[in-house]
Amino acid sequence: MRFRKFAWVGLCQTWRVASELSPLVLLHGLGMSDSAWRDTVPLVAVHHEVFTPSALGHRGGPPVQRRPVTIWDVIDAAERYLDDNGLERPHVAGNSMGGFVALELARRGRAQSVSAFSPAGLWSDALRARVMNRVRRIAAMGRITHGIAPLVMKSSPLRRRAMRDLVWHTDRISAARAVEIAKDGVGCRITDDVCSEADKQVAGMDPLPCPITIAWAEKDTVLPVDPYEKAARERLPGATFTTLPDVGHVPMLENSELVVRTILAVTRAAET
């Protein structure tokens, strides 16, 4: 089935095919943008009408109206996006921060299904503080080096070092792609705000409001499956849990086919 890229809708790209397909919203992680899903969209657009918004305060996303920005502001903005695009209960997939947002949209009754890839928010206070400190360091280094990013990313060893928190197979990321990802990080205006929050947790949901799959990246070094899996299972006992082999924290950057298979397993099951 052929698909074509439509014009911009709001602040995201909408991909459609000729037939009427159920909607799927793809939500990126903190410090990224809708481009994180670039390789995923053509594959999944054969099966769904795909929406890829950039989050509040991120590169290409809605501007911040007040400070400090909280994760709840990001979730509110995502829900407004659904309203603006006539999406009552789409399928939702999210990575990291986007997984947190997807789970909370489900709690609000706004998701037909959720695929959460290494979702943020399923942690204890101590684990959250550790992750947020690491994210702050990554963001600060990105701001310091952004002026020389094109030069840095031309070097395979330096690119490997720069990308190691995001992907396991850094050789699958081209220099041009790495530069674009670095620009996303610098273009995010809310990293410090979100990382400073004390109250940033996904509360338990039992029963689940819709089918939910938690897909943890086996090689995730930012949110490693151990010890986060325990909290995830306790808070979402009705969810399906799976491990994505041989990928890092942002799996769609290095194995979009695996990510698409995971999403489709969830959406197809929810529609039968």
Number of C-alpha atoms within 10 A of each C-alpha: 8 9 15 12 12 11 10 10 14 13 16 19 19 21 24 22 18 11 12 10 14 15 21 27 23 23 29 26 25 23 24 25 28 23 22 24 21 14 16 19 22 19 16 20 24 18 20 23 23 25 26 23 25 24 30 24 21 24 21 19 19 18 12 15 9 8 8 13 21 20 21 14 15 21 21 16 18 23 19 13 18 19 13 11 11 10 18 14 19 23 29 30 28 24 28 23 25 26 28 25 32 31 32 21 22 23 17 11 13 22 25 23 27 30 28 28 31 33 27 26 24 27 21 14 13 8 14 21 16 12 17 18 14 15 19 16 12 15 19 16 14 18 16 11 13 17 11 10 22 16 13 18 23 15 12 15 12 14 21 19 12 20 18 17 20 19 26 23 18 21 14 13 19 14 19 13 15 21 21 18 19 23 20 21 24 22 19 21 17 21 22 17 13 22 21 17 16 11 13 20 16 20 14 16 17 12 10 15 19 19 19 26 22 23 23 28 24 21 22 23 16 20 25 16 18 11 13 19 18 12 17 21 16 14 16 21 15 17 20 14 16 14 15 19 13 15 22 28 27 25 30 22 24 22 20 20 15 15 23 19 12 20 24 15 12 22 24 11 10 15 10 5
